[in-house]
Amino acid sequence: MKSRKNLTRFTYETTSFQGWRMNISRAGSTFTKYFSDKKYGSERKALKAAEAALEEIKDTVDSSRKVNGKLSKTTLSKIKKLLKEA
């Protein structure tokens, strides 16, 4: 599978990690999470989990209040909680 916007596929033979990396930057903040094939059971399941987390973060950021052009502390804590649960 090919990488997509905000999602990068890692399949290097020399590393033990195989999976997807979600990376998104919005309003001065960057959020990164790795989705392992091993944890989710397959490449497709890891991709679906990464896509779901990405959409949830985008929705949260789009509907959030910004303070001086940056995300509020409440929004940042919501997104961090979402990433832990994903």
C-alpha positions in Angstrom: 0.0 0.0 0.0 1.1 3.5 -0.7 1.5 6.4 1.7 -1.3 9.0 1.8 -1.5 12.5 3.0 -0.7 12.6 6.7 -0.2 8.8 6.7 3.2 7.2 6.0 3.8 3.5 5.6 6.9 2.0 7.3 8.0 -1.4 5.9 11.7 -1.3 6.3 13.3 -4.8 6.5 16.0 -3.6 8.9 13.6 -2.4 11.6 11.2 -4.3 13.8 8.4 -1.8 13.3 6.0 -2.4 10.4 3.0 -0.1 10.2 1.6 3.4 9.6 2.6 6.7 11.1 0.0 9.4 11.3 1.4 12.9 11.4 -0.7 16.1 11.3 0.1 19.7 11.9 -2.6 22.2 12.6 -2.6 25.7 14.2 1.0 25.5 15.4 0.8 22.0 16.9 2.0 18.7 15.5 0.5 15.3 16.4 2.1 12.0 15.7 1.0 8.4 16.4 2.3 5.1 15.2 -0.1 2.3 14.2 1.6 -1.1 14.3 0.5 -4.0 12.0 1.3 -6.3 14.9 -1.0 -4.5 17.4 -3.9 -4.1 15.0 -3.6 -7.6 13.3 -2.9 -6.6 9.7 -1.8 -3.8 7.5 -5.4 -2.9 6.5 -6.6 -2.8 10.1 -3.8 -0.6 11.1 -4.5 1.8 8.2 -8.2 1.9 9.1 -7.3 2.8 12.7 -4.9 5.5 11.6 -7.5 6.9 9.2 -10.2 7.0 11.9 -7.8 8.7 14.4 -6.8 11.2 11.7 -10.5 12.1 10.9 -11.3 12.4 14.6 -8.4 14.8 15.1 -9.3 16.9 12.1 -12.9 17.2 13.3 -11.8 18.2 16.8 -9.4 20.8 15.5 -11.9 22.2 13.0 -14.6 22.6 15.7 -12.3 23.9 18.4 -11.7 27.4 19.6 -8.4 29.0 18.9 -6.5 31.4 21.2 -4.2 33.8 19.3 -4.2 31.5 16.3 -3.2 28.4 18.3 -5.2 25.6 19.8 -6.5 26.0 23.3 -5.1 23.8 26.1 -8.4 22.1 26.4 -8.3 21.1 22.7 -4.7 19.9 23.0 -5.6 17.7 26.0 -8.6 16.3 24.1 -6.4 15.3 21.1 -3.7 13.8 23.4 -6.5 11.7 25.0 -7.7 10.6 21.6 -4.2 9.5 20.6 -3.8 7.5 23.7 -7.0 5.7 23.2 -6.3 5.0 19.5 
